[in-house]
């Protein structure tokens, strides 16, 4: 059973996002970005109470702007998905989760070392240029079970 319900359009959308956000970090980096996308769709907490689909997650607006830089800037995000990224997206949607993004709801690419917290949420690890953060214990149980 999939971690979150999805359609082929969701696979394409997620594949485009994974490529736009982490193509330079290869297969593993794109899978970690996919973890965060799916985790946000299953999380019923914090900033993610109102997002339930892949489309909701990718086009979520927070603080007056899109949550993901790739959607804000659009230049790479709007390229067509390739079959390689589609396969990775289906892996994430169906089952794949791994540390440091296994339970992460946030990631970013800092200009220096990863800070120990991001918006008060604890750092879980780094992969290449991206730092990953999961919710504080007891604040988002749904991300651990979904």
C-alpha positions in Angstrom: 0.0 0.0 0.0 1.3 3.5 -0.9 2.3 5.9 1.8 -0.1 8.5 0.3 -2.7 8.2 -2.4 -1.5 9.4 -5.8 -2.3 9.6 -9.5 0.1 9.6 -12.5 -0.1 13.4 -12.5 1.2 13.4 -8.9 4.1 11.2 -10.0 5.0 13.7 -12.7 4.7 16.7 -10.4 6.8 15.1 -7.7 9.4 13.9 -10.2 9.8 17.5 -11.5 10.2 18.8 -8.0 12.8 16.2 -7.0 14.8 17.0 -10.2 14.5 20.7 -9.7 15.5 20.7 -6.0 18.2 18.0 -6.0 19.3 16.9 -9.5 22.9 17.9 -8.6 22.8 15.5 -5.7 22.0 12.4 -7.7 19.6 9.6 -7.0 20.0 9.7 -3.2 19.5 13.4 -2.9 16.4 13.3 -5.0 15.0 10.5 -2.9 15.6 12.5 0.2 13.6 15.4 -1.2 10.9 13.0 -2.1 10.8 11.8 1.5 10.1 15.4 2.7 7.3 15.8 0.1 5.5 12.6 1.1 6.1 13.3 4.8 4.4 16.6 4.4 1.4 15.0 2.7 0.9 12.5 5.6 1.8 14.9 8.4 -1.3 16.2 10.3 0.5 18.8 12.3 2.4 22.1 12.5 2.3 23.8 9.0 0.9 20.8 7.2 -2.6 20.4 8.6 -4.2 21.5 5.4 -2.1 19.6 2.9 -3.1 16.1 1.9 -2.1 15.6 -1.7 1.2 15.9 -3.5 -0.2 18.9 -5.4 -1.2 20.5 -2.1 2.4 20.0 -0.7 4.2 21.3 -3.8 2.0 24.4 -4.3 1.6 25.2 -0.6 2.0 28.9 0.2 3.6 29.9 3.5 4.5 33.4 4.5 3.1 34.8 1.2 5.3 32.6 -1.0 5.6 29.0 -2.3 7.2 26.7 0.2 9.7 25.3 -2.3 12.2 27.6 -4.0 12.0 25.6 -7.2 8.3 26.6 -7.6 9.1 30.2 -6.7 11.8 30.5 -9.3 10.2 28.0 -11.7 13.1 27.8 -14.2 13.9 24.1 -13.6 10.7 23.0 -12.0 8.7 23.5 -15.1 10.9 21.1 -17.2 9.2 17.8 -18.2 9.9 14.9 -15.8 12.1 12.1 -17.1 11.4 8.4 -16.5 14.4 8.2 -14.1 12.8 10.8 -11.7 9.3 9.2 -12.1 10.7 5.9 -10.9 12.3 7.6 -7.9 9.0 9.5 -7.1 7.0 6.2 -7.2 9.6 4.6 -4.8 9.0 7.5 -2.4 5.2 7.4 -2.8 5.0 3.6 -2.3 7.6 2.9 0.4 11.1 4.4 0.4 12.2 6.3 3.5 15.7 6.7 4.8 17.8 8.8 7.2 18.4 11.7 7.4 15.1 12.5 5.7 13.1 9.5 7.0 10.9 11.7 9.2 12.0 15.2 7.9 9.5 17.9 7.1 12.0 20.5 6.1 15.3 20.8 4.2 17.3 23.6 2.9 20.7 24.4 1.3 22.6 26.8 3.6 25.5 29.0 2.6 27.5 27.5 5.4 27.3 24.6 7.9 23.9 23.2 8.8 22.5 25.0 11.9 21.5 22.7 14.8 17.8 23.8 14.4 15.7 25.2 11.7 12.7 27.2 12.9 13.2 25.5 16.3 13.1 22.0 14.7 16.0 19.6 15.3 18.7 18.8 12.7 18.7 15.1 11.6 21.5 15.1 9.2 23.0 16.3 5.9 23.3 14.9 2.5 25.7 16.8 0.2 24.3 20.4 0.3 21.0 19.8 1.9 20.3 19.9 5.7 17.3 18.0 7.0 15.0 18.7 10.0 12.3 16.7 11.6 9.6 17.8 14.1 10.3 18.0 17.8 9.3 14.8 19.6 5.6 14.7 20.5 4.6 17.5 18.1 3.8 15.4 14.9 3.2 11.8 15.6 1.6 11.3 12.2 4.9 11.8 10.3 6.4 8.8 12.2 3.5 6.5 11.4 2.6 7.6 7.9 
